[in-house]
Amino acid sequence: MKSSAQVVVIGGGVVGASVLYHLTELGWTDVVLVERKELTAGSTWHAAGGMHTLNGDPNVAKLQQYTVELYREIEQRSGQDCGIHMPGGLMLAGDRERMDWLRMAQARGRYLGMDMEIISPAEAKRMFPLLEEKYFIGALFDPAEGHVDPTGVTQAYAGCARQAGAEIYQHTWVNDLRQRPDGTWDVITDSGEIHAEHIVNAGGLWAREVGRMIGLELPVLAMEHMYLITEDMDEVAEYNAATGHELPMGLDFDGENYIRQERGGMLLGTYEQACVPWSPREAPWTFDKQLLTPDLDRIAPSLEIAFKHYPALGEAGIKNVINGPFTFAPDGNPLVGPVPGLRNCWVACAVMAGFSQGGGVGLTLARWMVDGDPGEDIWAMDVARFGNWASLAYTNAKVRENYSRRFRITFPNEELPAGRPLHTTPVYDRLTAHNAVWGAGFGLEHPLWFQRPGEEPREDVTFRRSNAHPVVADECTLVRERVGLTECSNFAKYRVTGAGSAGWLQRLFTNRLPRVGRINLTAALDPNGHIVGEFSVARVGTDDFFLFGSQIAEAHHSRWFLGHLADGVRFDVLGLSLVGLSLAGPGARDVLQSVTDASLATENYPFMTFRRIDVGMIPAYVGRMTYTGDLGYEIWVAPEYQRALFDLLWQAGKPYGIGLFGFRALMSLRMEKMFGTWFREYRPIYTPVEARMHRSLKLDHDFIGRAAVEAELERGPARTLSYFDITPDPAEPADVVGDEPIWHDGAVVGWVTSGAYAHYSRRSLAFGYVPSELAVPGATFEVEIIGQRRPARLLPEPVLDPAGQRMRA
Ligand SMILES: Cc1cc2nc3c(=O)[nH]c(=O)nc-3n(C[C@H](O)[C@H](O)[C@H](O)COP(=O)(O)OP(=O)(O)OC[C@H]3O[C@@H](n4cnc5c(N)ncnc54)[C@H](O)[C@@H]3O)c2cc1C
């Protein structure tokens, strides 16, 4: 065994093997993989090996596409048979909602180049004669679905990596990890120590326990999962003989099961409601290529539906039942990337679909390690999308919810209940008393809208307009015509202090720093000129700044800032030590002025001012800005003052007709002002030139990514963020939710990033990226909403107040 290596990958499942392979592909060959038993000894060996490209996040879908396409290559290069079968797959819909979902999935696939087809139940029956047609109303056929041999794939990755110089040590258990002061690692195994520059936790079923060796509590939990294999079936043999190929795979959402041919019989797996975690507190190290005791009673409800929907299956004998554990993160997507707060420590775990995702996970992690950038938009998989609040118990609640909903639709306006409420701010009870309907982001509850008095604070989940629609319309009118109050604590807030702070931030930010007492908007870029983040920067002293950014990206962004930290600069994540309320609307100044001695007249407190003033008796930082595009103030206080501040503003606002508004109204108001948002319009795959962030780009100073920006300005961006006015279906109006394809001249040319119904302007609006040559004001397009191509016109400016007079008044 080597005594040192550039990288030690811990875990030889399909994911660790893929990471090892991709590191060697990128030229890092002094790499080793350490496996406590044999390769595949965790959840890999007993997997059903199914794979598909479909995923709720298009960026993850792209990586799944890459994974599926990689198998032929590693098979050929390693000489190891991967057992690749590509019979295609049918996703079966039993009701209208599922059919809508399939249409949206098909639409999303269009701009990823996925060639999927909506078919009738009769066509589905022809392709998959085992199904009972009457239970379905349609299906989506994806030719890129198939299955592989899990062991073959893992060995193929390992074989390719070995050919390139990687070493693999089996029967070698990592039982401790120690970091040296220089950031390198001592990997302690039962066969000796390896000194490594980097470590990768690909420990699969034991990823949580490997994390604990270095004081990490990764939000990952294993669940028991069962599939059964039938005896050979005549129906299968007849189909194979008649067609010359195997049956396509099937996914029956109503039955919460998946099915595929396995030799002469069928393999049927379920995601049962009565799901059970495996080793919820600690996974035993003694577990070794073992299976768990099957519990058919637990999956009986799913089997009952399966036997109804596929009657021949009920007649077939069951040859084998497999019950094995595999891991999930709270939202079902992998945990990948550098661990916040630890140098040279990487994870690639919680990969619940190793055969759809393993390749993409390995590729992006290897790029991140070698190039410093994952090369793709992997936000949906970033380990930093969870914070410390994702505790063991939270993870348990969320993973069980996620597992049992695996085949359920999550509607775009749906907020899932498990693990909530967890983080709340002091005004939570007050807002609840005002009938708030709550949502959660990064663990924190925030008000979505306020149901009318006497009515239940609950939103109907739908792809179309919900019961919130008329109420949110009223909230928008309130802000545009009187004054609205909302909570704005769900921003990430950071404080930067210490000598040299200004110089440090200036090097990170595309905009000039504001003067003391002022705020401005800025972007931060990577060296290739892609957007790392978008922030409001408020300066309260020469070297004293508040930064406000997207709350869900708090751990993601703070990892980036801390990774670039300069000597003498202090960077603090403020979290809920600073909370906020926001006043917006033409009456906002009158309300606030009535409770402060500081003059808020525009000449004394112009737009984009940020100062420390007293509001009533409460010490506060007040920024004159709002995302609504109206006159507005964000008032930031320590949490112990937030209730008093709420009561003060509420009382003071009564003569001005104050009311409450929530996040849904905010999203509607910002759309009519053409304000983009993080992780929608601004993401790491876009550049500030594409995103038209020109006002935040000042080329009079040096900043990370500047050379790339200059080059792009010179040649012009390939695509441009555009703003569309859509004509919804008058019979059944629906607005975009994001990721819809944009059509032009009969071809898909772009995709929607986000949108909303702009209540005050009575327009259905959307943002999206299209090729720059098509981004011409007045140009006409179509946006595909729930299977319908709706007319869309590209607008040159905000539909409301394009000169920005309301917020400057
Ligand atoms: C019944 C069942 C059916 C499934 N069907 C499918 C399917 O159809 N399609 C699909 O995509 N996925 C399927 N999966 C999921 C799939 O198995 C996982 O996504 C995949 O195996 C995850 O691989 P991994 O490498 O992350 O983890 P693992 O396979 O668990 O590998 C982790 C490895 O790390 C080693 N290790 C851990 N700690 C240490 C240490 N301290 N020192 C040394 N070595 C260590 C372990 O021994 C293990 O070999 C299924 C899972 C189950 C249980």
The ligand as a Gaussian input file, in Angstrom:
#p B3LYP/6-31G(d) Opt

LIG

0 1
 C      -32.777000      -2.948000      -3.509000
 C      -32.112000      -1.814000      -4.211000
 C      -32.376000      -1.557000      -5.549000
 C      -31.760000      -0.499000      -6.202000
 N      -32.022000      -0.278000      -7.513000
 C      -31.409000       0.733000      -8.156000
 C      -31.657000       0.973000      -9.520000
 O      -32.423000       0.266000     -10.157000
 N      -31.014000       2.000000     -10.124000
 C      -30.153000       2.816000      -9.439000
 O      -29.603000       3.744000     -10.029000
 N      -29.918000       2.615000      -8.141000
 C      -30.513000       1.603000      -7.486000
 N      -30.264000       1.393000      -6.159000
 C      -29.407000       2.370000      -5.466000
 C      -27.941000       2.100000      -5.694000
 O      -27.638000       0.861000      -5.151000
 C      -27.123000       3.192000      -5.052000
 O      -27.463000       4.426000      -5.636000
 C      -25.626000       2.989000      -5.224000
 O      -25.257000       1.693000      -4.937000
 C      -24.844000       3.942000      -4.346000
 O      -23.497000       3.657000      -4.488000
 P      -22.395000       4.252000      -3.511000
 O      -21.080000       3.974000      -4.141000
 O      -22.715000       5.641000      -3.184000
 O      -22.571000       3.470000      -2.145000
 P      -22.250000       1.989000      -1.709000
 O      -22.572000       1.012000      -2.761000
 O      -22.864000       1.781000      -0.382000
 O      -20.678000       1.983000      -1.591000
 C      -19.977000       2.512000      -0.514000
 C      -18.752000       1.664000      -0.302000
 O      -17.912000       2.308000       0.651000
 C      -17.298000       1.338000       1.452000
 N      -16.913000       2.018000       2.694000
 C      -17.724000       2.727000       3.523000
 N      -17.007000       3.189000       4.568000
 C      -15.747000       2.782000       4.393000
 C      -14.574000       2.936000       5.154000
 N      -14.574000       3.601000       6.320000
 N      -13.430000       2.374000       4.713000
 C      -13.424000       1.706000       3.525000
 N      -14.521000       1.516000       2.782000
 C      -15.667000       2.048000       3.212000
 C      -18.396000       0.309000       1.633000
 O      -17.889000      -0.940000       2.006000
 C      -19.064000       0.304000       0.276000
 O      -18.556000      -0.671000      -0.581000
 C      -30.870000       0.338000      -5.490000
 C      -30.596000       0.069000      -4.161000
 C      -31.215000      -0.988000      -3.520000
 C      -30.920000      -1.226000      -2.098000

